[in-house]
Every structure is written in structure tokens, then in C-alpha cells.
């Protein structure tokens, strides 16, 4: 660097440091004068801070003073002019009219779950994700399971699919219809609608449904008291790799009594190219819209309805045997909340929801079409609800108790018009009809109680117990499936799960969390009822097992986190977080080759013997996440994060499937109120610890750099640009599916996109 410019930069930085000083204060509730933990304080000059466990905060402001915006969930936002003073600033916040936001994490250490993660501010990602799952890719501990550019599932600590309790807005679910998971829940929500994502790292709460490996809650945007009146936004984006476009519009009207929000989004993605310039079949189009309306009967009582529909068209799945022609989903939810009650019961929360997914897929663009014309028309219905009471038996104890329900029903058929066989073309094509889901359902009725007790002013103990009554039935079984399992009566399972944990918060500088969770998951519908369909990453046919025992995750975890000041002269800080965990599995469900069974469809093809889902006696998992970061020079942050998982299938003496390799992330960020830039550098190690029985291959390591930049050039306008995969690397993630039934590709893993230039614009009004 030229010394002249270095000198100018040094003078500017020194001037910034000498012309700003720290303002100290405390934030409390106006009603009970208790400190508010985690309130957000934002200065007009772009500096930000959070209140600690005692409600105290410290923020750097200019000598001439500034304007602070203080916000906290459930309270009215305060905008206040401040000047430097030797006296501590005292701010009392008023409760806002009740809102239903479907969150698990409120910022209140007394009520929040243990061992959680929280991510937000997706506007500053300035990248147009292909679906919601892409929002997880930079979160420590997460990987993505890709079958193309549309059907993407998140994986956390080598748990995925129904092993993760994925929901949005605190409980709403929409289960997939396709047995190949072309339409996971992440395809039914608009990415730009997501305000934040909350993750509970294990089965450490019993309040949000049966949980095996962790909870993911995607929280959609909602109006606050700052949004009264008519407001809205218009977004648009472009990606060069695939010539893809994204657009969305949002409009809302809000008052203290009612609010209504509507949004619509359209996405048109083309086939992307990998780093070698090879075109990957991955295009899709989708149209989404939603309407959310709420009415406040009083400041303590609210009713809210949410309706959304999503339409996917012409979706190409590089890693699956067929493509989606149509994928329509409808989701309706109704929420009710009553709080501020006196006596033992302090609040009542209730939710009901319903979703329907209509899915059509075919092989008309695949090589197999010349032999067989296959078309599947299937549907899935999900319905559920929850009622929860918050009780306050003593000043130190809070109890949450209630019941919830989840019902899943699927049906549909695949028609096959066989035009050729091994002998050649047939004079008269033969039509076959296959039962995909055999008209099946699974109902789960759960009852739970969870208590938080303050052992001391700094130590909170949590214990929870849950009972699930799971009933399942195959109402229209195929003949060969009935022959394999003669006693296909309605089945009832009784599952007991629970948790116990301690949180010790010495201060914001040191928090220790220790937890045990017993998570229990009954087999999902694929594992129970699939009948000679290829639903894995390999070419085997799979057969379900309706007699599977529920799998159990006994998970132990210890975590440390905190934020340490580096100097008393500025706001530089060192932030750290660590988690170490061990899971001992019982009855782990996995598909195993069964040499007593033979292939049903195209029986001359290899492999001849299908896989049948079984319970394993010996399996375990262990791993860690570590992150550390420094806030320095007021506006800079540098963070390093590592995640590692080791899992063992002792019955087959190999790894459990879908275990990601060691991943190291580096992030350098500069952020002002109207300008920000960040650089992400990810190192993914080689994965040699694989599951050959699952069809896995050794995956080479790779390194990828992404650069993102954003600016607010004028009021209410945000512009963003990014260069993803800067060095145009050719690579594939270990969890990616392999190409399947593709004319130009063998059975090799799908490569991720090469260099991708993106642009993003948003206008708010």
C-alpha cells in the first residue's frame, strides 16, 4: 500500500477513535422495573449494542451526541436523542400490543431454550437463494443435501429429513408429497419472507413436537409498532450463472388494532454451470403468494391467520430419476394468544394449521422415457395444532404444559406405460399402476410439561417430559407388500422423551450450558411404506418396514459462550462459542441389503437385491462446533468457525450416511449503517469416512471464497452485489446426490455452481 494512503487512513481512524466516547445505560420494563436482557440499541451513526443480563449496555457515540433506537420484542420501540454524560442513562420501555411471531428465542435468558443458534438480517446476504435451505449454508454445523437447484434439504450435525424438526412460525408444517423429496418444506416458503432462523441444537425442549436431533424454526416477517400505516417493499435480483431472476413485492397496513400483510414472489432459474463450464440440469420456475392478517381484541389478546400458496413448474432434478411437472402447495394457519392473566395461569397459546401438497412428476425428458413412460400423481395432507399454558407456581419457577397434534396422510399412484423390454419394442404397450404411498397415514398426539427453575440468580435448571401416542395405518396395501407383512393392522406406539439442562450465566462474558436430551422419533412414511421405489442416493430399490421401532437419540452436550472486552478505551470485543456433543443411538433406522428379496421393476438390472429398512443396535455420533471472532476498529469483525462430526454404524462397521467432513469458515466483515462488505472463505476437508452401503463415494476437499457488498445510496433503497465462488472452483459437497437417469452424465456426484455474479435491489416505502 502507498504510504501516503496508509497515513491518511491512519489519521481518519485515529480521528474516529478520538471523537467518539462510550455512553452507558440500563434498560428496564416500565411495569415491573425488571431489567430487559437482549434489548437492541442502535445509534444513528451505525453503532449497535445489546443489553446484558442486568439490562446494562455500553455504546460508542460522537461527542456531539446522537439518536438511539431501542427495540425489544414485546415492547414499544423508543427513539431518543442522547448526549454524553457522566450519569448512566435509564430507559424504561412500555409493553407493546401483543403480537404473535412464532418465535422460540426472545432474548430473555429466563425463558429462552438452552443451546440455541439464531441468525437474522438476510437482506444483507444480498444473494438470491434458490430456496430457504440455502439460507443455512453459512451457519456453523450445517450442510446442504442437494438433488439439483430446487430440492434442497438442510443437514445439521449429520441429522436430516425427519430427524430434524423443521417448522416455521413456531409450529406450522408442510410435509412433502414426493418420496424422493422433490418438494421439502423449504420449497414452500419464500426465502425473502424469512426474518430469522432459530435452531435448538438437540432434543433439549419438549414444547415444539417430537424432536430427535434438533429443531429448526423459520420465522416470517411481521409488522411491529414502528410499521403502523401503509408500508411495503419491492425486491428484484439477478444471478449470472443460469441467467436467473428473482422478484418479490410486499404491502402491509398496520394499526394498533389490526394488521394485514400481503406478499408475492416469482423465481425463474436456468441451468447453472459448474467450474468447468458443464451445464447442470437444474432450472425451475416458482410463484408464491401469502396473506397474513391479525386482530388485537385487547392489548393482551390476539388472533392471527396466515394463508400462503406456492406453485412450482418445470423443475429439473439432476440427482433424481424424474422431474417435477407441477408442485402446488397450500398452507393455512390460525394462531391465538392471551397473556397478562393473573393467578397461576399467565398466558395461553393456541395454533392450528393445515397444508396440502399436490405433486406431479414424470420422466419424459429422461433416457428411460424411450422404454417406459412414467407419470406419478401424488398428494400429501398435513394437519396439526397445539395448545400451551404458561404457569407461574412460584416466583422462581415457570411451567409450560400442553398438548400438540401432527397428522400426515399421503396417497397417489405411478402409471408406467412400458413401450420396450429386453426383446425390443412392444407391439402393444402395456400399462401398469403402482401404489406409491398405499393410502397411508401417521398421527402423533403429544402431551408435554417443561419447567424452568432459578436455582440462583445466575443458574437456571430446565426439565421436561413428553409422551407421544403415534398411530399409523396402511389402508390400501399392494399385494406383494401385504404378502411380505401379513399383519398390516393399525399400529399404536408409545414414545417417552425428556430433557434436563443447566444454564450458568456468570455474565455476558461467560455462559455455560450443560444438557441431556432423549429424543424419540417414530419411523417416517418412507421408512414404513415405500414399496420397491428408488428413493436413496444409489440405484437400489427400497422396501419399507411398518414394524420398525422408534429410534432414540440420547444426546449429551456442553457449551460455552461469551463476549469479552478487549480494551476499556473502545468497543473492541472477543466473541466465542463452543459446543461438544455425544449421541448414543438406539434402534437407529437405516436401509440394509436384503438378499431374500429381489428387484420388482426391471428385474434384469443390477442391483438385483433391494434394501429394506431395519433397526440397528449399535450407532453413535460425536462432534463439536467452535467459533471465535473479534470486533475491532469500531466497524470490523473477523470470525473463524469450525464444525466436525464423526458417526459410526457399528453393525456394518462403517460411518453412518450423510456425514459432512470437517468444515472451516473464515469471515471478514466491515459494516456501517449504509455500507457493508464481507468476505467468506470456506475450507471443506476431504471426506474418506463414508458409508459404502449407502452408495457414498470419497469426496475431495475444496476451498471456496464468496464476496458480498451492500450499500444504501439513498433513503429506503438497498443495493447489493456479490461474487460467489470467486475463483470458479469445480467441486461437489459430500452430501450432494449423484446424477440419476441423465443422458449426458454417469453416476457421479452433482457439482455445485461455478462463479456466480449476483445483483440485488430493494425499495421500501
N, C-alpha and C positions, 0 to 999 in steps of 0.2 A: 504493500500500500504506500502511496506517495506520502512522505512525512507531513507535507503541508495539510493534506486532508485529514490525516490522523490527528494533528494538532487542533484543527477546527472541531473535529468530532469530540475530542477530549474536553475542550472548552465548553461545548454545548452540554455534554454530560455533567460536567462539574457545575455548570450554571443551574442545571435542572436539580441537582442534589442540594445545592446551597439555597435555592429559592423555594424549597418545599420543606414542610415540617409535619410532624405527626400530631394528629388530633385523636384524643382518647375519649371514650364514652361508654355508656351502658344502655342496653335496650331491654325494656320490661313490658309486661302486659299491663294495660291501664286498669283492668278489672281486679286482678289479684296481686299485682306488683311483682309477680314472679319473673325471673329473667327468661328471655327468649333465646334459645340456642339455635344457631344457624341462620339468623336473620342476615339478609344480604344488604350491604351498604355500598352504593356506587356513587362516586364523586363525578362531577361534570367533566373533570379533566381525564376521566377514564380509569382512575384508580378504583380498586374494589377490595372489599374485606368481608369477613363473616364474623358474627358474634360467637364467643366461645361458650363453654358450659355455664359460665356465670353471667352471660349476656354482655360481656365486655368486648370491645373492639378497639382497634387502632388503625388509622388510615392516614396516608400522607397527602396533604393538601397544600396548595400555594399559600404564601404568606398573606396575600390579599383576601383569602377566603374562597369559598366555592359553594356549589349547591349539591346537597346529598339527597339521594333517593334511597329510602329504606323500605324493603319489602320482606314479608314473611307470610308463609302460607296460612290462610285463615284470618289475616289481619289487613286492614286498610293500608295501602301504600302511602308513605309520608314523603313529601318533597320539602326540604328545609334548607334555607341559607345558613351557613355557618362561617365563623371566623376563628382564628387561632386564639386559644385562651388557656390559662393555667388551670382553669376549672374543668372537671370532667363533664362532658355533655350527657345529659339524661334525656332519654327519649321514651315516652310511653305510647304504645301502639293500641289502637282501638280494634276490636274484633270486627271483621267484615261480614256481610251477609253470607250465610252458609253456601258453600259450593261443593259439588260432587266431582272430584277429579280423578278418582280411581287410583290413587297412589298408595304405595306401601311405605315409602320413605318421605317423612315430613320435615326432617331437620330437627326433630325433638328426640334427643338421646334417650328420654324416658320411655318412649313408646315405639321407636323405630326397631326393625328387626336387627339381629346380630349378623355380622359377616356379610355385609351387602356392598354392592357397587352401584354407582349412579352416574349416568352420562347424560349430557344435555347440550343445548346450543348447536343444533345441527345446521342452522343457517351458515355458520362459519366453516362447515366442512366444504362448502362450495363445490360439491361434486354431486352429480345426479345418480344416486344409487339405483340399481336395477330393480331391487325390491327392498323391503325393510331389512332383510337378513344382512345386506351389505353394510348396514349401519354398525354391525358388530365387529367388522374386520380389524379395527384398530384398538379393540378393547382387550386388555391383557387376559389371557386364558381362553380366548375364543378363537375358533376356526370356522371355516365355511365348508359345507358339503354341497358341491356344485354338480348338477346334471346338465347344465347349459348356462344360459344367461338369465333364466326366469325362475326355475325351480331350485331355490337355494335355501338350505336349512342351516341354522346356527348350531355349532357344537361347542360345548363348554366342558373342559376337563375330560374329554373323551366320552361325554354323555350326550345323547342326541335323541331326536324324534320324541316319542312319548316318555322317554326317561327324563326329559326336561318339561316342566310345567309352564308352557308358553301361553300367554294370555295378553289381553290389552284392557286398559282401564279397570284394573283391579278384579278381573274375573271373567270377562267375556271371551268366549272361544268360538272358533270356526274350524272344524276338523276337515281334513282333506277327503275328497271322494276317490281320487286315483290311487290304486295300490302301489304305483311307482312314485307316489308323492310328487306328481307334476304340479300340485296346487296346495302347498303347505300354507299355514295360517299367515306367513309372511307375505304371501301374494295378494291377500285380501285387505290390506291396509295401505293407504297412500303414504310413502316414505316422508314426504314433506309435511304430512299432518302430525308426525310424531314429535312431541315436545321433549321427551326424555325417555330413557330406558333404565329400568331398575332391575337389578339382579341380586337375588339371595343365593349365596354360593353353594348351598347344600340343603338338606331336609331339616332346616333349623326353625321352621314355623309350621304350624298345622292349620293355619287360618285360611289358606287360599287353595284348598283342594288337595287331593292325594299327590304327594311330591316324592320323587325318587332321588333325583340328582341335583335339583335346584329349581328356582323359579325365575322366569323372565316376564316382566310386566312392561308392556309398551304403552306409554301414557300419551294420549292425543291432546292437542291444544284445546284450551277452554278460555272463555272470557274472564277477566278479573275486574275489580272496581276501577282500574285505570282505563278500561276499554268501553266505558259507558258511552252510548251514542252509536252512530254508524261508523264502522271501520271495515277495512278489508285489505287484501293484498293480491298482487298478480305476479306470478313467477314464470320464468322461462329459462331453459337450459339447452345446451348442445354438447355432444361428445363427438370428437372427430373419428374415433375408431368405431366404425359402424354407421357413421352419419346419423346418430341418434338424437332425438329431440324429446324434451320434457316440458310440459306446461301445466300450470295449476292456477286457479282463481279461488279466492276465499272472501266471503262477505258475512258480516255479523252486525246485529243490532242488539244492544245490551242496555238494560236499566237495572236499578236496584231490585226490581220486582221480577223481571223476566229477562231472558236472553235467548237468541236464536242464531245459529251459525250454519252456513252452507258452504260447501266446497266442491270443486270438480277438478279432475286431473286427467291428462291424456299423455300417454307414453308411446313412442314409436321407435323401436330399436332395430337396427340392422345387424347382420352378421359381423362379428368383430374378427380381427386378425391377431394372431399371436406374434411373438417377437421375430419369427422367421417369415412373416408375411403370409402364413397359411390361414385361409378363411375358415372360421369355425361356424357351423350351422347353429345359430343362436338367436335369430330375430324373433320379435314378438310385438304385438300391439295390445294396449290395455286402456280402458276408460273406466274411471272411478268417480263416484259422487257420494256425498253424505250430507245429512241434515241432523243437527243436534239442537234440541230445544229444552230449556229449563224454566221452571216457575218456582219462585220462593213464596210459599204461603205465609211464612214469617221469617225473621232473621235466623231462626233455628230449624226451619223445616223446608225441605226442597224436594221436588220431583223433577226427574230429567229423563228425556227419551232421546235415543240415538238410532238413526236408520242409515245404512250405507249399502251400496251395491257396487260390484266390480265385474267388469266384463273383459276377459282375456280372449284374444283371437290370434290364430295362425302362429302358435308358439312352437318353435323348433327346439327339440331336446337332444343335444348331441350324444348324451350318455344314456338314453333310454330307447327302447325298441319301437316306440311310436311317438307321434307328435300330437299336440293339442289343437283340435279344430275350434273348440268352444269351451270356455270355462266361465260360468256365471255364478256369482255368489251374492246372497242377500243376508244381511245381519241386522237384527233388531234387538235393542236392549233398553231396559227400563230400570232406573235407579231411584231409590228413595232414601232420604236421610233425615233423622230427627235427633238433635242434640240439645245440650243445655238443660237436660232434665235434672230434677232434684231427687234425692233419695239414692237407693242402691244402684238403679239403672241410670246411667249417664247419657247414653245415646243408643240409637237403633239404626242399623244399616241394612238395606234390602236391595237385591238385584235379581232380575230375571232376564234371560236372553234366549234368542232363537236364531239359528242360521241354517241356510240351505245352500248346497253347492251342487250345481248341475254341470257335469263334465262329459265331453265327447272327445275321443282320441282315435286316430287312425294311422295306418302305415302306408298311405297312398303315395308318399314321397320317399319311400324306403325300398331297398333292393328286394325285400321279401314280398313286395306287392305283386311281382310278376308270378309268384306261386300261389299266394293267398291274399285275398282282400279282407283285411281285418278291421272291424269297427267296434269300439266299446262305448256304450252309453250308460253312465253310472251316476249315482247321486249319493249325497251324504246329508243327513239331518243331525244337527246338534242343538240340544236344548238344555238349559240349566238355570240355576238360581242359587241364591244364598240369603240367609238372614243371620245377622250377628248383633249381639248385645254387648255393650261395654259396661262393665260393672265396676264399682269402686267400694269394695267391702271395708277397706281401711285407707288411711292416708297414704300408706306405703305400698299398697297393693292395687293393681289394676288387673281385671279379669276380662278376657274376651271369650265368648261362648256362642255357639250357634250351630246351624246345620247348612249343608250345601248339597246340590244335586248336579250330576252331569250325565246326560243321556246321549248316546251316539247310535245312530241307525244308518246302515248302508245297504244299497241294493243296486242291481244293474247286471247287464249281460254283455258278452262279447260275441259278435257274429263273425264267423270265418267262412268265406266263400273260397273253397280250395279249387284252384284252376289247374294246377300241375302237381304231379307227385314224382317219385323217383323214376317212374317209367316214361314220363313225358306229360304232354298236355292232355287233359281230360276232355272227352267229347262233350260231357255234360258236367259243368262244375257242381260240386257238392257243398251244401250249406250245413254248417254246424253252429250250435248255440252253446256257449259256455257260461256258467253261473260265476260271476266274479266274486260277489260278496255273500252269496247264498242267503240273501234276505236276513241279515243278522243284526243284533243289537247288543249293546253293553250299557247297563245302567249302574251308576255309582251314587249311593246315598251316604253322605258322611256326616258325622257328629263330632264336634271338637270343643276343647276347652284349653285356653292358654293363659297363663298368669305371669305377670311381671311384678317382682317384689324388690324393693330397695333395701338391701342388706345394710348398706351405709350410704352416705351422701355421694359416694363415688363408685359404688358397686351395685349392679343390677343383676338379679337372677331371673331367668326365664325357664319355665317348664310348660310343656304342652303334651296333650294326649289326644289321639284321634282314632275313631273307629269308622271303617268303610264297609258297607254292605254292597257287594258287587254282584249283580245278576246278569247273566248272558244267555243268549239262545240263538241257535241257527234254525230258522223257520222253514227254509226251502233248500235242504241239502242236496248236493249232487249224489248220484247213485254210488260212484266209486268212493266218495268221501264218507258216505253212510256205511259202506262196507268196511272201510278202514277203522271207523269209530262207530260201532253198532249202537251204543247207548248215548245218543245225542239228545238228552233231555235238557230242560232248563237247568242252569247251574248257578249256585249261590256260593260266594266266597266271603269270608270274614277276615278283614285285614286290620291289624293294630299297628299304628305308628306313633312315634313320640319324639320329643326333643328335650334337652336340658342344656342350659348355657349360662355363662357368667361373662359380664362385661365390666371391666375395671377401667374407669376413666380418671386417671390422676389429674390430667388437664388436657388441653388440646395438643400438648407436646407428647403425650404418651397415653395410648389407649390399648388395652389388652383384651382380647376376646377368646374365650375357650368354649367349644361347643361339641356336643354329641347329638346326632340325629339318626333316627331309624326311619328310613323312607321305604315305603312298600308300594309296589306297582303291579297290578294285575296285568296279564298279557294283553297287548293291543289286538285289534281285529285282524291285522295281517298275520300276526303270530298264531292266532286261533283258527282262522277260517280260510286262508288263501289255499287254493287247490290247483297245484301244478302250473303256477304262473311264475315267470322270471321277474322277481322283484328285488334282487340283490345287485351287487356290483359285478357279478360273474354271470355265466350263461347257464347256470343250473336252474331247473325248475324247483320251486319251493312248495312245501306242503305244510299247512298249519296244524296246530295241535290244540284242540279245545280243552284238553285236560292238563294244561300247563299250570304249575304252581306259581303264585305271585313271587316276583323276585324282590329281594330285600337288600337295601344298602345301609350297612352300619358305618356311618361316617364320623370320623373324629377330626377336629381341626383346631389349630391355634393360630391366632393372628395378632400382629402388632401394627399400629399405625400412629402417625402424629405429624406435627409441624413444628420445627424448631427455628427460632430466630437466629440469624447468623450474626447480626450486629444490632446494637441499641440505637445506632445512628440512622438506620434506614429500614425499609420493609423487606429486605432480603431474607429468605427463609429456605430451609431444607425440609422437604416433604417426603415421607417414606410410608411404605405399606408392604407388609409381608403376610403370606398365608401358607401354612404347611398342613397337608391333609392326608388321611389314610382311609380307604374304604374297603371293608370286608364284605363281599357279596355272598348272599345265599340264594340258591335257585336261579342263578343268572341265566337268562334266556338267550340262546344262540341256535343258529341252524347248523345241523350236522348231517353229513352224507349218510344216507340210509341205503345199504346195499340190498335190502329186501324189497325195495320199491324200484320201479322202472319209469322211464320217461313216458309221459302221456301224449304230448303233442310232438309230431315229427320224431317218432321213436328211433329212427336210424341215426339221428345226430348224437354227437358227444356233447356233454357227458350224459351217460345213459341213466345213472342213478341220481334221483333228486335229493334235495336236502329237506330234512324235517326238523321243525323247531323242537328243541329239548331244553330241559333244565340242567345246568352244570352245578356240580357240588363245590368245585374249587376255583374261585376267581377273586382277584383283589386289584386295587388301584392305589397309587400314591403319587404325590407330586407337590409342586409349590408354585406360587407367583410371588415375585419380588419386584418392587418398583421404588425408585428414588428420584427426586427432582429438586432443582434449585430455582427459586425465583430470584433474579438478580437484576441490577440496574433498572429497577422500577418496572420495566415493561418486558423483560426477557424471562424465558423459562426453558430449562433443559431437563428432560426426563429420560430415564432408562428403565426398561421393564423387561423381565424375563418370565417365561412360563414353561413348565416342564411337567409331563405326565408319563408315568410308567404303569402299565397294566398287564396282568398275567392271567392267561387261561391255563390253569394247572392240569385240567383234564386232557387237553390237547397239547400241552407243553409248548405254547406259543403265546404271542401277545393277543389281547382282546382286539377286535377290529376297530378301525376308525380312531386310532390313537395318533394325535398330531406330534410332530417332532419338537425338539427344543426350539423355542422362538424367542428372539431378542429384538426389542424395539428401541430405537433412539428417536427422540423428538426435540427439535429446537424450534421455539416459538417466540415471536415478537408481536405484542398486541397493544394497540391503543384503542381509544373509543371508536375512531373512524378508520382505522387501518390495522391490518393484521397479516401476518405471513407465518407459515410453519413448514418445516421440512421433516418428513418421516422417513427413516431408514430402517428397514426390517431385514433381519438375517434369520432365515429359516434353515435349520440344520438338516443334514441327510437323515432319512428315516430307514433304518435297517431292521428295527424290531417290528416285524409285521405279522399278520395273520394269514398264512398261505391258504388255510381252509376257507377264507372269505374271498379269495381271489386277489389279495393285495400283492403289490409289487414294491420292491425297494425304490424309494423316491430320492432323487438327488437334491442336495441343498441348493439354495439360491438367495440372492440379495436384491432387494427392490427399493428404489427411492421414489417418493412422491413429494411434490412441492405444491403448496396451496397458497393463494393470495387473495385478499379481500379488501374492499375499500367502500366507504360511504361518501361518494363525491358531493352529494347534496342531500338535504334532509329527506328522509323516507325512501331513499334509493340505495340499494346494496348491489355491488357488482363483485363477482368472484371469478377467478381463473385458476386453473390447476394443470399441472403436467403430471400424469400418473405413469409409473414405470418409466422414469426419465431416460434410462439407458437402454430401453427397448429390449429387455431381457426375455428370453424364451424359457418358460418354466411352467410347472404344474404343482399345485398343492397336493399333499399326500391324500387328502380326503376327496379330491375330485373323482368323479366316476370316469370310467373308460368309455371310448366311443362304442356305440352299440347299433348294429344294423345300419351302418353308414357305408355308402358305396366307395367313398374315397379314403376311408380310414380303416386300419386294423384295430385290434383290441388293445389300444394303448390309451393312457390317461389323457383327458382333455387338457390342453394348455390354457392358461389364463391369458387375458388380453395383453398385447404389446403396448407400445407407447400410446397414450391417450391424452389428447388436449381437450379440456372442458371449459365451458363458459357458463356463467350463471348470472341472472339478473332478477331482482325483486323490487317491486314498488309497493309501499304501504300507504294507506290513507285512512 
